[in-house]
Amino acid sequence: MNVQNIMTNLEAKHPGENEFLQAVREVLESIEEVYNQHPEFEKAKIVERMVEPDRVFTFRVAWVDDNGEVQTNIGYRVQFNGAIGPYKGGLRFHKAVNLSMLKFLGFEQTFKNALTTLPMGGGKGGSDFDPVGKSDAEIMRFCQAFMWELWQNIGPDTDVPAGDVGVGGREIGYMYGMYKKLAREYNTGVLTGKGSTWGGSILRPEATGFGALYFTEHLLHKAGKDIKGLTIALSGFGNVAWGAATKATELGAKVVAISGPDGVCEIPGGITKEMIDYMLEMRASNRNKVEDMATKFPAATKFTAGKKAWSVKCDIALPCAFQNELNEADAKELIANGTWCCCEVSNMGCTPEAIHTFQSNGILFAPGKAVNAGGVATSGLEMTQNAAHISWSAKEVDDKLHFIMESIHEACVKYGTQPDGKIDYVKGANIAGFMKVAQAMLEQGVC
């Protein structure tokens, strides 16, 4: 395999899809050495097939706002790779959503899902619909219109969407209600992230953040460290950041900053349970302003407009919001402030330059496809419960999540340990996920 040749061809076929091309390059550079040790992969053109999605659906979503005006958005579903199971991946509603973003997310999801030990392929979808400032009724009408276009292309053994940025339990509920009406069957396994009274799994809302902290714990223990007493800065205040803040606090760490598109909210004394609970209200308000936290708790917080969480002194940085949210300048600022560990909780949360800066300075770093896999893993557990028509306790789900995150860490160590004994978690995660998918593709022939 010649990475540059493959990338040149891919760039010619998909010009301008920068996020997708970035994700592909990172994986190919990580796996090149191992791939070239398997001539059977080259003969079957595994990489050339793997970097193209199985199929992409694009559709118009027309809906009516509260003023009676007709609005039009674009909807997408990328079914990227189904070699090891039904397509599985979230739906993202955000004004910046485009095909490049969803192809990158679907590509990443393929390897992330392979790491979970569960039989799930990779997919992703969403729309350029912006939920900020929308009423509950508008969000319901949009979700119903979106599902009207999507429902025939998904199913419990075909493609199982979940939530992502801009899509939480409320949106999943509205979409499932429309799916049930159109399909005329009560098949809860077609979506995950559902309400607990109608097929949802206990701990699913918390799972991405909880799993990220479990992985971070394993990474720290491997390095001879303990999370207790450490300070953490995280970005975002949605479900992922909420789960991460909750579990970090439970484990004895101190979350000293959260951020949003408007700025950063410093919490010198560490985030409290009341603040963590308020994060859910902030997300549900659709205002997308972290300043609301400082307004609610003025005595314990400090808001600075235009700044990121990475401007706050901390031991560990946890990007929890969006892709490429932490750049090279942010990485240098963190290192200058004494940060010695960064774990991506968002998908591809750091730019390549930031990752290089961390690794070249000896900073512990782990990629999102490993760190945040707990969310989709628990979605997979929800699928299992739906298929068996049972519901597990919180302890059963949490025990399984613990096991999965430990298994992912072990796979990263197995494939990422370098000759000098150091662990390259990026390389380890990419190779571990790739080998599973590649072997499945090889055994299934050219299809």
FENQUI-V858201 format. One record per run of one state. SS is the DSSP state (@ for helix, = for strand, . for the rest). FROM is the first residue (numbers start at 1). TO is the last residue. If there is no record, write none. Layout:
# FENQUI-V858201
ss = (SS | SS)
from = (FROM | FROM)
to = (TO | TO)
This chain:
# FENQUI-V858201
ss = (. | @ | . | @ | . | @ | . | @ | . | = | . | = | . | = | . | @ | . | = | . | @ | . | = | . | = | . | = | . | @ | . | @ | = | . | @ | . | @ | . | = | . | @ | . | = | . | = | . | @ | . | @ | . | = | . | @ | . | = | . | = | . | @ | . | = | . | = | . | @ | . | = | . | @ | . | @ | . | @ | = | . | = | . | @ | .)
from = (1 | 3 | 14 | 18 | 36 | 39 | 44 | 46 | 51 | 55 | 65 | 70 | 82 | 86 | 94 | 99 | 116 | 120 | 128 | 136 | 154 | 155 | 156 | 159 | 165 | 167 | 168 | 169 | 184 | 188 | 191 | 192 | 196 | 199 | 204 | 223 | 231 | 235 | 239 | 251 | 254 | 261 | 263 | 267 | 273 | 285 | 291 | 297 | 302 | 306 | 309 | 312 | 316 | 319 | 326 | 327 | 328 | 337 | 341 | 344 | 350 | 351 | 352 | 361 | 364 | 367 | 368 | 372 | 373 | 389 | 394 | 417 | 418 | 423 | 424 | 425 | 444)
to = (2 | 13 | 17 | 35 | 38 | 43 | 45 | 50 | 54 | 64 | 69 | 81 | 85 | 93 | 98 | 115 | 119 | 127 | 135 | 153 | 154 | 155 | 158 | 164 | 166 | 167 | 168 | 183 | 187 | 190 | 191 | 195 | 198 | 203 | 222 | 230 | 234 | 238 | 250 | 253 | 260 | 262 | 266 | 272 | 284 | 290 | 296 | 301 | 305 | 308 | 311 | 315 | 318 | 325 | 326 | 327 | 336 | 340 | 343 | 349 | 350 | 351 | 360 | 363 | 366 | 367 | 371 | 372 | 388 | 393 | 416 | 417 | 422 | 423 | 424 | 443 | 447)
